[in-house]
Amino acid sequence: MKYLLVLAVVFVALWLWRKGRRDDMRERAAAARTQAPPKVTAPSEMARCVHCGLHLPLADAITDRSGVYCSAAHRQAAAR
Ligand SMILES: [Zn+2]
């Protein structure tokens, strides 16, 4: 009789644990569904460094009258 009670307690504990996991997984799935899809931005315009030929986003490039450079060092090197 004692073992039956222990077994019943173990089953109830297992049931509660599995129920908790199931609820947790359900909440995660619902949260993933409600999240907005990742924003797709327009592609950025690329430029080529006149000195070394590296392609980089135009926003990160250093633009000069003589051309587009990847860094200030390359702009100076091209000026020499
Ligand atoms: Zn460069």
PDB file of the backbone (N, CA, C, O) and the ligand in Angstrom, with CONECT records:
HET     ZN  A 101       1
ATOM      1  N   MET A   1       0.828  -1.202   0.000  1.00  0.00           N
ATOM      2  CA  MET A   1       0.000   0.000   0.000  1.00  0.00           C
ATOM      3  C   MET A   1       0.862   1.252   0.000  1.00  0.00           C
ATOM      4  O   MET A   1       0.545   2.238  -0.665  1.00  0.00           O
ATOM      5  N   LYS A   2       1.984   1.200   0.772  1.00  0.00           N
ATOM      6  CA  LYS A   2       2.895   2.337   0.859  1.00  0.00           C
ATOM      7  C   LYS A   2       3.494   2.633  -0.519  1.00  0.00           C
ATOM      8  O   LYS A   2       3.594   3.790  -0.928  1.00  0.00           O
ATOM      9  N   TYR A   3       3.889   1.577  -1.223  1.00  0.00           N
ATOM     10  CA  TYR A   3       4.503   1.746  -2.549  1.00  0.00           C
ATOM     11  C   TYR A   3       3.511   2.309  -3.563  1.00  0.00           C
ATOM     12  O   TYR A   3       3.886   3.075  -4.451  1.00  0.00           O
ATOM     13  N   LEU A   4       2.275   1.932  -3.427  1.00  0.00           N
ATOM     14  CA  LEU A   4       1.236   2.444  -4.319  1.00  0.00           C
ATOM     15  C   LEU A   4       1.100   3.966  -4.165  1.00  0.00           C
ATOM     16  O   LEU A   4       0.933   4.690  -5.146  1.00  0.00           O
ATOM     17  N   LEU A   5       1.175   4.426  -2.930  1.00  0.00           N
ATOM     18  CA  LEU A   5       1.088   5.863  -2.652  1.00  0.00           C
ATOM     19  C   LEU A   5       2.297   6.592  -3.248  1.00  0.00           C
ATOM     20  O   LEU A   5       2.152   7.661  -3.841  1.00  0.00           O
ATOM     21  N   VAL A   6       3.501   6.002  -3.086  1.00  0.00           N
ATOM     22  CA  VAL A   6       4.725   6.600  -3.643  1.00  0.00           C
ATOM     23  C   VAL A   6       4.624   6.647  -5.163  1.00  0.00           C
ATOM     24  O   VAL A   6       4.978   7.648  -5.787  1.00  0.00           O
ATOM     25  N   LEU A   7       4.144   5.570  -5.743  1.00  0.00           N
ATOM     26  CA  LEU A   7       3.980   5.505  -7.195  1.00  0.00           C
ATOM     27  C   LEU A   7       2.992   6.563  -7.679  1.00  0.00           C
ATOM     28  O   LEU A   7       3.219   7.205  -8.705  1.00  0.00           O
ATOM     29  N   ALA A   8       1.899   6.744  -6.943  1.00  0.00           N
ATOM     30  CA  ALA A   8       0.896   7.750  -7.305  1.00  0.00           C
ATOM     31  C   ALA A   8       1.503   9.152  -7.249  1.00  0.00           C
ATOM     32  O   ALA A   8       1.255   9.977  -8.129  1.00  0.00           O
ATOM     33  N   VAL A   9       2.293   9.414  -6.216  1.00  0.00           N
ATOM     34  CA  VAL A   9       2.939  10.733  -6.085  1.00  0.00           C
ATOM     35  C   VAL A   9       3.904  10.956  -7.245  1.00  0.00           C
ATOM     36  O   VAL A   9       3.953  12.047  -7.812  1.00  0.00           O
ATOM     37  N   VAL A  10       4.680   9.916  -7.601  1.00  0.00           N
ATOM     38  CA  VAL A  10       5.630  10.031  -8.717  1.00  0.00           C
ATOM     39  C   VAL A  10       4.881  10.304 -10.017  1.00  0.00           C
ATOM     40  O   VAL A  10       5.310  11.143 -10.809  1.00  0.00           O
ATOM     41  N   PHE A  11       3.773   9.611 -10.248  1.00  0.00           N
ATOM     42  CA  PHE A  11       2.994   9.828 -11.471  1.00  0.00           C
ATOM     43  C   PHE A  11       2.430  11.244 -11.522  1.00  0.00           C
ATOM     44  O   PHE A  11       2.460  11.891 -12.569  1.00  0.00           O
ATOM     45  N   VAL A  12       1.922  11.719 -10.399  1.00  0.00           N
ATOM     46  CA  VAL A  12       1.368  13.078 -10.365  1.00  0.00           C
ATOM     47  C   VAL A  12       2.476  14.095 -10.625  1.00  0.00           C
ATOM     48  O   VAL A  12       2.267  15.066 -11.351  1.00  0.00           O
ATOM     49  N   ALA A  13       3.659  13.878 -10.034  1.00  0.00           N
ATOM     50  CA  ALA A  13       4.782  14.796 -10.246  1.00  0.00           C
ATOM     51  C   ALA A  13       5.191  14.804 -11.718  1.00  0.00           C
ATOM     52  O   ALA A  13       5.428  15.867 -12.291  1.00  0.00           O
ATOM     53  N   LEU A  14       5.274  13.624 -12.329  1.00  0.00           N
ATOM     54  CA  LEU A  14       5.631  13.529 -13.751  1.00  0.00           C
ATOM     55  C   LEU A  14       4.583  14.221 -14.623  1.00  0.00           C
ATOM     56  O   LEU A  14       4.919  14.920 -15.578  1.00  0.00           O
ATOM     57  N   TRP A  15       3.316  14.017 -14.283  1.00  0.00           N
ATOM     58  CA  TRP A  15       2.228  14.630 -15.051  1.00  0.00           C
ATOM     59  C   TRP A  15       2.306  16.156 -14.979  1.00  0.00           C
ATOM     60  O   TRP A  15       2.151  16.845 -15.988  1.00  0.00           O
ATOM     61  N   LEU A  16       2.550  16.676 -13.761  1.00  0.00           N
ATOM     62  CA  LEU A  16       2.657  18.131 -13.602  1.00  0.00           C
ATOM     63  C   LEU A  16       3.855  18.678 -14.377  1.00  0.00           C
ATOM     64  O   LEU A  16       3.767  19.734 -15.004  1.00  0.00           O
ATOM     65  N   TRP A  17       4.975  17.952 -14.330  1.00  0.00           N
ATOM     66  CA  TRP A  17       6.192  18.393 -15.020  1.00  0.00           C
ATOM     67  C   TRP A  17       5.969  18.428 -16.538  1.00  0.00           C
ATOM     68  O   TRP A  17       6.348  19.390 -17.206  1.00  0.00           O
ATOM     69  N   ARG A  18       5.353  17.373 -17.069  1.00  0.00           N
ATOM     70  CA  ARG A  18       5.107  17.326 -18.518  1.00  0.00           C
ATOM     71  C   ARG A  18       4.097  18.382 -18.946  1.00  0.00           C
ATOM     72  O   ARG A  18       4.224  18.980 -20.015  1.00  0.00           O
ATOM     73  N   LYS A  19       3.084  18.609 -18.094  1.00  0.00           N
ATOM     74  CA  LYS A  19       2.073  19.625 -18.398  1.00  0.00           C
ATOM     75  C   LYS A  19       2.728  21.009 -18.439  1.00  0.00           C
ATOM     76  O   LYS A  19       2.434  21.815 -19.323  1.00  0.00           O
ATOM     77  N   GLY A  20       3.601  21.274 -17.496  1.00  0.00           N
ATOM     78  CA  GLY A  20       4.323  22.548 -17.464  1.00  0.00           C
ATOM     79  C   GLY A  20       5.164  22.740 -18.707  1.00  0.00           C
ATOM     80  O   GLY A  20       5.201  23.826 -19.286  1.00  0.00           O
ATOM     81  N   ARG A  21       5.842  21.677 -19.115  1.00  0.00           N
ATOM     82  CA  ARG A  21       6.671  21.762 -20.332  1.00  0.00           C
ATOM     83  C   ARG A  21       5.809  22.018 -21.562  1.00  0.00           C
ATOM     84  O   ARG A  21       6.160  22.822 -22.425  1.00  0.00           O
ATOM     85  N   ARG A  22       4.674  21.322 -21.631  1.00  0.00           N
ATOM     86  CA  ARG A  22       3.788  21.486 -22.777  1.00  0.00           C
ATOM     87  C   ARG A  22       3.261  22.921 -22.854  1.00  0.00           C
ATOM     88  O   ARG A  22       3.224  23.519 -23.929  1.00  0.00           O
ATOM     89  N   ASP A  23       2.854  23.467 -21.697  1.00  0.00           N
ATOM     90  CA  ASP A  23       2.354  24.850 -21.659  1.00  0.00           C
ATOM     91  C   ASP A  23       3.461  25.821 -22.065  1.00  0.00           C
ATOM     92  O   ASP A  23       3.221  26.778 -22.801  1.00  0.00           O
ATOM     93  N   ASP A  24       4.681  25.560 -21.575  1.00  0.00           N
ATOM     94  CA  ASP A  24       5.814  26.430 -21.903  1.00  0.00           C
ATOM     95  C   ASP A  24       6.088  26.418 -23.406  1.00  0.00           C
ATOM     96  O   ASP A  24       6.307  27.464 -24.018  1.00  0.00           O
ATOM     97  N   MET A  25       6.073  25.210 -23.995  1.00  0.00           N
ATOM     98  CA  MET A  25       6.316  25.108 -25.443  1.00  0.00           C
ATOM     99  C   MET A  25       5.221  25.792 -26.240  1.00  0.00           C
ATOM    100  O   MET A  25       5.479  26.414 -27.270  1.00  0.00           O
ATOM    101  N   ARG A  26       3.975  25.667 -25.742  1.00  0.00           N
ATOM    102  CA  ARG A  26       2.852  26.317 -26.414  1.00  0.00           C
ATOM    103  C   ARG A  26       3.019  27.839 -26.369  1.00  0.00           C
ATOM    104  O   ARG A  26       2.777  28.520 -27.365  1.00  0.00           O
ATOM    105  N   GLU A  27       3.427  28.365 -25.222  1.00  0.00           N
ATOM    106  CA  GLU A  27       3.639  29.812 -25.095  1.00  0.00           C
ATOM    107  C   GLU A  27       4.748  30.283 -26.023  1.00  0.00           C
ATOM    108  O   GLU A  27       4.627  31.327 -26.664  1.00  0.00           O
ATOM    109  N   ARG A  28       5.830  29.511 -26.095  1.00  0.00           N
ATOM    110  CA  ARG A  28       6.935  29.890 -26.984  1.00  0.00           C
ATOM    111  C   ARG A  28       6.500  29.906 -28.443  1.00  0.00           C
ATOM    112  O   ARG A  28       6.865  30.806 -29.200  1.00  0.00           O
ATOM    113  N   ALA A  29       5.713  28.899 -28.832  1.00  0.00           N
ATOM    114  CA  ALA A  29       5.232  28.826 -30.214  1.00  0.00           C
ATOM    115  C   ALA A  29       4.334  30.009 -30.519  1.00  0.00           C
ATOM    116  O   ALA A  29       4.413  30.591 -31.602  1.00  0.00           O
ATOM    117  N   ALA A  30       3.468  30.373 -29.558  1.00  0.00           N
ATOM    118  CA  ALA A  30       2.578  31.517 -29.759  1.00  0.00           C
ATOM    119  C   ALA A  30       3.388  32.802 -29.861  1.00  0.00           C
ATOM    120  O   ALA A  30       3.069  33.669 -30.675  1.00  0.00           O
ATOM    121  N   ALA A  31       4.441  32.938 -29.041  1.00  0.00           N
ATOM    122  CA  ALA A  31       5.282  34.135 -29.092  1.00  0.00           C
ATOM    123  C   ALA A  31       6.009  34.218 -30.426  1.00  0.00           C
ATOM    124  O   ALA A  31       6.148  35.300 -30.996  1.00  0.00           O
ATOM    125  N   ALA A  32       6.476  33.070 -30.926  1.00  0.00           N
ATOM    126  CA  ALA A  32       7.182  33.066 -32.215  1.00  0.00           C
ATOM    127  C   ALA A  32       6.238  33.444 -33.350  1.00  0.00           C
ATOM    128  O   ALA A  32       6.636  34.093 -34.317  1.00  0.00           O
ATOM    129  N   ARG A  33       4.968  33.023 -33.215  1.00  0.00           N
ATOM    130  CA  ARG A  33       3.997  33.344 -34.256  1.00  0.00           C
ATOM    131  C   ARG A  33       3.658  34.827 -34.270  1.00  0.00           C
ATOM    132  O   ARG A  33       3.449  35.409 -35.334  1.00  0.00           O
ATOM    133  N   THR A  34       3.604  35.445 -33.083  1.00  0.00           N
ATOM    134  CA  THR A  34       3.209  36.847 -33.021  1.00  0.00           C
ATOM    135  C   THR A  34       4.349  37.794 -33.346  1.00  0.00           C
ATOM    136  O   THR A  34       4.111  38.971 -33.617  1.00  0.00           O
ATOM    137  N   GLN A  35       5.607  37.296 -33.325  1.00  0.00           N
ATOM    138  CA  GLN A  35       6.738  38.171 -33.647  1.00  0.00           C
ATOM    139  C   GLN A  35       6.661  38.620 -35.098  1.00  0.00           C
ATOM    140  O   GLN A  35       6.275  37.860 -35.986  1.00  0.00           O
ATOM    141  N   ALA A  36       7.035  39.863 -35.313  1.00  0.00           N
ATOM    142  CA  ALA A  36       7.020  40.413 -36.666  1.00  0.00           C
ATOM    143  C   ALA A  36       8.131  39.761 -37.483  1.00  0.00           C
ATOM    144  O   ALA A  36       9.196  39.455 -36.948  1.00  0.00           O
ATOM    145  N   PRO A  37       7.891  39.549 -38.764  1.00  0.00           N
ATOM    146  CA  PRO A  37       8.944  38.981 -39.599  1.00  0.00           C
ATOM    147  C   PRO A  37      10.119  39.952 -39.692  1.00  0.00           C
ATOM    148  O   PRO A  37       9.920  41.161 -39.565  1.00  0.00           O
ATOM    149  N   PRO A  38      11.320  39.464 -39.905  1.00  0.00           N
ATOM    150  CA  PRO A  38      12.477  40.352 -39.961  1.00  0.00           C
ATOM    151  C   PRO A  38      12.331  41.373 -41.087  1.00  0.00           C
ATOM    152  O   PRO A  38      11.868  41.067 -42.186  1.00  0.00           O
ATOM    153  N   LYS A  39      12.740  42.585 -40.768  1.00  0.00           N
ATOM    154  CA  LYS A  39      12.621  43.667 -41.735  1.00  0.00           C
ATOM    155  C   LYS A  39      13.628  43.478 -42.861  1.00  0.00           C
ATOM    156  O   LYS A  39      14.806  43.215 -42.618  1.00  0.00           O
ATOM    157  N   VAL A  40      13.165  43.611 -44.064  1.00  0.00           N
ATOM    158  CA  VAL A  40      14.048  43.510 -45.216  1.00  0.00           C
ATOM    159  C   VAL A  40      14.281  44.929 -45.714  1.00  0.00           C
ATOM    160  O   VAL A  40      13.358  45.620 -46.146  1.00  0.00           O
ATOM    161  N   THR A  41      15.516  45.334 -45.643  1.00  0.00           N
ATOM    162  CA  THR A  41      15.844  46.689 -46.084  1.00  0.00           C
ATOM    163  C   THR A  41      16.335  46.650 -47.520  1.00  0.00           C
ATOM    164  O   THR A  41      16.748  45.610 -48.034  1.00  0.00           O
ATOM    165  N   ALA A  42      16.280  47.787 -48.136  1.00  0.00           N
ATOM    166  CA  ALA A  42      16.740  47.882 -49.511  1.00  0.00           C
ATOM    167  C   ALA A  42      18.253  47.658 -49.546  1.00  0.00           C
ATOM    168  O   ALA A  42      18.956  48.037 -48.610  1.00  0.00           O
ATOM    169  N   PRO A  43      18.750  47.050 -50.608  1.00  0.00           N
ATOM    170  CA  PRO A  43      20.193  46.836 -50.694  1.00  0.00           C
ATOM    171  C   PRO A  43      20.925  48.172 -50.777  1.00  0.00           C
ATOM    172  O   PRO A  43      20.459  49.120 -51.410  1.00  0.00           O
ATOM    173  N   SER A  44      22.077  48.220 -50.124  1.00  0.00           N
ATOM    174  CA  SER A  44      22.831  49.477 -50.143  1.00  0.00           C
ATOM    175  C   SER A  44      23.719  49.518 -51.381  1.00  0.00           C
ATOM    176  O   SER A  44      24.175  48.489 -51.880  1.00  0.00           O
ATOM    177  N   GLU A  45      23.943  50.707 -51.848  1.00  0.00           N
ATOM    178  CA  GLU A  45      24.764  50.887 -53.042  1.00  0.00           C
ATOM    179  C   GLU A  45      26.227  50.615 -52.693  1.00  0.00           C
ATOM    180  O   GLU A  45      26.723  51.076 -51.665  1.00  0.00           O
ATOM    181  N   MET A  46      26.902  49.873 -53.544  1.00  0.00           N
ATOM    182  CA  MET A  46      28.290  49.502 -53.284  1.00  0.00           C
ATOM    183  C   MET A  46      29.226  50.373 -54.111  1.00  0.00           C
ATOM    184  O   MET A  46      28.859  50.875 -55.173  1.00  0.00           O
ATOM    185  N   ALA A  47      30.428  50.540 -53.606  1.00  0.00           N
ATOM    186  CA  ALA A  47      31.444  51.321 -54.317  1.00  0.00           C
ATOM    187  C   ALA A  47      32.750  50.548 -54.294  1.00  0.00           C
ATOM    188  O   ALA A  47      32.940  49.665 -53.458  1.00  0.00           O
ATOM    189  N   ARG A  48      33.639  50.875 -55.200  1.00  0.00           N
ATOM    190  CA  ARG A  48      34.923  50.190 -55.305  1.00  0.00           C
ATOM    191  C   ARG A  48      36.026  51.186 -54.980  1.00  0.00           C
ATOM    192  O   ARG A  48      36.067  52.286 -55.532  1.00  0.00           O
ATOM    193  N   CYS A  49      36.915  50.794 -54.084  1.00  0.00           N
ATOM    194  CA  CYS A  49      38.038  51.657 -53.716  1.00  0.00           C
ATOM    195  C   CYS A  49      38.946  51.816 -54.932  1.00  0.00           C
ATOM    196  O   CYS A  49      39.319  50.839 -55.580  1.00  0.00           O
ATOM    197  N   VAL A  50      39.294  53.068 -55.225  1.00  0.00           N
ATOM    198  CA  VAL A  50      40.142  53.355 -56.385  1.00  0.00           C
ATOM    199  C   VAL A  50      41.549  52.811 -56.160  1.00  0.00           C
ATOM    200  O   VAL A  50      42.223  52.415 -57.111  1.00  0.00           O
ATOM    201  N   HIS A  51      41.994  52.791 -54.909  1.00  0.00           N
ATOM    202  CA  HIS A  51      43.373  52.388 -54.604  1.00  0.00           C
ATOM    203  C   HIS A  51      43.554  50.868 -54.547  1.00  0.00           C
ATOM    204  O   HIS A  51      44.454  50.327 -55.189  1.00  0.00           O
ATOM    205  N   CYS A  52      42.700  50.176 -53.779  1.00  0.00           N
ATOM    206  CA  CYS A  52      42.927  48.737 -53.564  1.00  0.00           C
ATOM    207  C   CYS A  52      41.872  47.854 -54.235  1.00  0.00           C
ATOM    208  O   CYS A  52      42.060  46.641 -54.330  1.00  0.00           O
ATOM    209  N   GLY A  53      40.777  48.438 -54.697  1.00  0.00           N
ATOM    210  CA  GLY A  53      39.766  47.649 -55.381  1.00  0.00           C
ATOM    211  C   GLY A  53      38.757  46.996 -54.465  1.00  0.00           C
ATOM    212  O   GLY A  53      37.925  46.216 -54.929  1.00  0.00           O
ATOM    213  N   LEU A  54      38.806  47.290 -53.176  1.00  0.00           N
ATOM    214  CA  LEU A  54      37.857  46.718 -52.218  1.00  0.00           C
ATOM    215  C   LEU A  54      36.457  47.263 -52.471  1.00  0.00           C
ATOM    216  O   LEU A  54      36.275  48.465 -52.664  1.00  0.00           O
ATOM    217  N   HIS A  55      35.478  46.378 -52.469  1.00  0.00           N
ATOM    218  CA  HIS A  55      34.084  46.798 -52.596  1.00  0.00           C
ATOM    219  C   HIS A  55      33.509  47.006 -51.203  1.00  0.00           C
ATOM    220  O   HIS A  55      33.663  46.149 -50.332  1.00  0.00           O
ATOM    221  N   LEU A  56      32.846  48.141 -50.988  1.00  0.00           N
ATOM    222  CA  LEU A  56      32.269  48.450 -49.684  1.00  0.00           C
ATOM    223  C   LEU A  56      31.019  49.283 -49.886  1.00  0.00           C
ATOM    224  O   LEU A  56      30.836  49.883 -50.945  1.00  0.00           O
ATOM    225  N   PRO A  57      30.153  49.328 -48.874  1.00  0.00           N
ATOM    226  CA  PRO A  57      28.955  50.163 -48.997  1.00  0.00           C
ATOM    227  C   PRO A  57      29.339  51.628 -49.196  1.00  0.00           C
ATOM    228  O   PRO A  57      30.277  52.130 -48.576  1.00  0.00           O
ATOM    229  N   LEU A  58      28.612  52.285 -50.051  1.00  0.00           N
ATOM    230  CA  LEU A  58      28.921  53.677 -50.362  1.00  0.00           C
ATOM    231  C   LEU A  58      28.821  54.557 -49.120  1.00  0.00           C
ATOM    232  O   LEU A  58      29.523  55.563 -49.012  1.00  0.00           O
ATOM    233  N   ALA A  59      27.948  54.180 -48.179  1.00  0.00           N
ATOM    234  CA  ALA A  59      27.789  54.966 -46.950  1.00  0.00           C
ATOM    235  C   ALA A  59      29.056  54.926 -46.104  1.00  0.00           C
ATOM    236  O   ALA A  59      29.335  55.879 -45.376  1.00  0.00           O
ATOM    237  N   ASP A  60      29.837  53.831 -46.184  1.00  0.00           N
ATOM    238  CA  ASP A  60      31.059  53.691 -45.393  1.00  0.00           C
ATOM    239  C   ASP A  60      32.277  54.212 -46.140  1.00  0.00           C
ATOM    240  O   ASP A  60      33.349  54.342 -45.549  1.00  0.00           O
ATOM    241  N   ALA A  61      32.138  54.508 -47.404  1.00  0.00           N
ATOM    242  CA  ALA A  61      33.283  54.900 -48.217  1.00  0.00           C
ATOM    243  C   ALA A  61      33.630  56.366 -48.005  1.00  0.00           C
ATOM    244  O   ALA A  61      32.792  57.164 -47.587  1.00  0.00           O
ATOM    245  N   ILE A  62      34.869  56.702 -48.298  1.00  0.00           N
ATOM    246  CA  ILE A  62      35.333  58.093 -48.264  1.00  0.00           C
ATOM    247  C   ILE A  62      35.379  58.568 -49.714  1.00  0.00           C
ATOM    248  O   ILE A  62      36.157  58.080 -50.534  1.00  0.00           O
ATOM    249  N   THR A  63      34.526  59.525 -49.988  1.00  0.00           N
ATOM    250  CA  THR A  63      34.419  60.010 -51.361  1.00  0.00           C
ATOM    251  C   THR A  63      35.242  61.281 -51.522  1.00  0.00           C
ATOM    252  O   THR A  63      35.203  62.188 -50.690  1.00  0.00           O
ATOM    253  N   ASP A  64      35.969  61.313 -52.596  1.00  0.00           N
ATOM    254  CA  ASP A  64      36.841  62.443 -52.902  1.00  0.00           C
ATOM    255  C   ASP A  64      36.563  62.865 -54.344  1.00  0.00           C
ATOM    256  O   ASP A  64      35.826  62.190 -55.062  1.00  0.00           O
ATOM    257  N   ARG A  65      37.158  63.991 -54.764  1.00  0.00           N
ATOM    258  CA  ARG A  65      36.997  64.400 -56.163  1.00  0.00           C
ATOM    259  C   ARG A  65      37.634  63.380 -57.099  1.00  0.00           C
ATOM    260  O   ARG A  65      37.159  63.159 -58.213  1.00  0.00           O
ATOM    261  N   SER A  66      38.728  62.754 -56.626  1.00  0.00           N
ATOM    262  CA  SER A  66      39.438  61.797 -57.474  1.00  0.00           C
ATOM    263  C   SER A  66      38.812  60.408 -57.463  1.00  0.00           C
ATOM    264  O   SER A  66      39.176  59.570 -58.287  1.00  0.00           O
ATOM    265  N   GLY A  67      37.877  60.144 -56.548  1.00  0.00           N
ATOM    266  CA  GLY A  67      37.226  58.839 -56.547  1.00  0.00           C
ATOM    267  C   GLY A  67      36.729  58.435 -55.178  1.00  0.00           C
ATOM    268  O   GLY A  67      36.565  59.265 -54.284  1.00  0.00           O
ATOM    269  N   VAL A  68      36.492  57.143 -55.033  1.00  0.00           N
ATOM    270  CA  VAL A  68      35.952  56.569 -53.799  1.00  0.00           C
ATOM    271  C   VAL A  68      37.040  55.714 -53.155  1.00  0.00           C
ATOM    272  O   VAL A  68      37.707  54.931 -53.832  1.00  0.00           O
ATOM    273  N   TYR A  69      37.214  55.870 -51.836  1.00  0.00           N
ATOM    274  CA  TYR A  69      38.262  55.134 -51.117  1.00  0.00           C
ATOM    275  C   TYR A  69      37.662  54.398 -49.930  1.00  0.00           C
ATOM    276  O   TYR A  69      36.639  54.805 -49.379  1.00  0.00           O
ATOM    277  N   CYS A  70      38.317  53.305 -49.546  1.00  0.00           N
ATOM    278  CA  CYS A  70      37.838  52.515 -48.415  1.00  0.00           C
ATOM    279  C   CYS A  70      38.297  53.108 -47.099  1.00  0.00           C
ATOM    280  O   CYS A  70      37.646  52.893 -46.076  1.00  0.00           O
ATOM    281  N   SER A  71      39.402  53.851 -47.088  1.00  0.00           N
ATOM    282  CA  SER A  71      39.906  54.422 -45.837  1.00  0.00           C
ATOM    283  C   SER A  71      40.666  55.707 -46.147  1.00  0.00           C
ATOM    284  O   SER A  71      41.014  55.993 -47.293  1.00  0.00           O
ATOM    285  N   ALA A  72      40.913  56.475 -45.079  1.00  0.00           N
ATOM    286  CA  ALA A  72      41.666  57.714 -45.248  1.00  0.00           C
ATOM    287  C   ALA A  72      43.111  57.420 -45.671  1.00  0.00           C
ATOM    288  O   ALA A  72      43.718  58.196 -46.409  1.00  0.00           O
ATOM    289  N   ALA A  73      43.649  56.304 -45.199  1.00  0.00           N
ATOM    290  CA  ALA A  73      45.020  55.920 -45.560  1.00  0.00           C
ATOM    291  C   ALA A  73      45.130  55.683 -47.070  1.00  0.00           C
ATOM    292  O   ALA A  73      46.117  56.076 -47.691  1.00  0.00           O
ATOM    293  N   HIS A  74      44.127  55.050 -47.648  1.00  0.00           N
ATOM    294  CA  HIS A  74      44.175  54.798 -49.095  1.00  0.00           C
ATOM    295  C   HIS A  74      43.947  56.073 -49.879  1.00  0.00           C
ATOM    296  O   HIS A  74      44.478  56.226 -50.979  1.00  0.00           O
ATOM    297  N   ARG A  75      43.166  56.993 -49.330  1.00  0.00           N
ATOM    298  CA  ARG A  75      42.987  58.281 -50.018  1.00  0.00           C
ATOM    299  C   ARG A  75      44.311  59.031 -50.037  1.00  0.00           C
ATOM    300  O   ARG A  75      44.679  59.627 -51.049  1.00  0.00           O
ATOM    301  N   GLN A  76      45.030  59.000 -48.909  1.00  0.00           N
ATOM    302  CA  GLN A  76      46.329  59.668 -48.841  1.00  0.00           C
ATOM    303  C   GLN A  76      47.343  58.981 -49.758  1.00  0.00           C
ATOM    304  O   GLN A  76      48.138  59.639 -50.429  1.00  0.00           O
ATOM    305  N   ALA A  77      47.300  57.648 -49.775  1.00  0.00           N
ATOM    306  CA  ALA A  77      48.236  56.897 -50.607  1.00  0.00           C
ATOM    307  C   ALA A  77      47.997  57.168 -52.086  1.00  0.00           C
ATOM    308  O   ALA A  77      48.946  57.216 -52.869  1.00  0.00           O
ATOM    309  N   ALA A  78      46.740  57.346 -52.475  1.00  0.00           N
ATOM    310  CA  ALA A  78      46.419  57.622 -53.874  1.00  0.00           C
ATOM    311  C   ALA A  78      46.796  59.053 -54.243  1.00  0.00           C
ATOM    312  O   ALA A  78      47.116  59.331 -55.399  1.00  0.00           O
ATOM    313  N   ALA A  79      46.762  59.967 -53.268  1.00  0.00           N
ATOM    314  CA  ALA A  79      47.087  61.350 -53.524  1.00  0.00           C
ATOM    315  C   ALA A  79      48.583  61.526 -53.777  1.00  0.00           C
ATOM    316  O   ALA A  79      48.992  62.418 -54.521  1.00  0.00           O
ATOM    317  N   ARG A  80      49.398  60.671 -53.155  1.00  0.00           N
ATOM    318  CA  ARG A  80      50.853  60.769 -53.312  1.00  0.00           C
ATOM    319  C   ARG A  80      51.322  60.334 -54.686  1.00  0.00           C
ATOM    320  O   ARG A  80      52.520  60.361 -54.967  1.00  0.00           O
TER     321      ARG A  80
HETATM  322 ZN    ZN A 101      41.278  50.744 -50.367  1.00  0.00          ZN2+
END
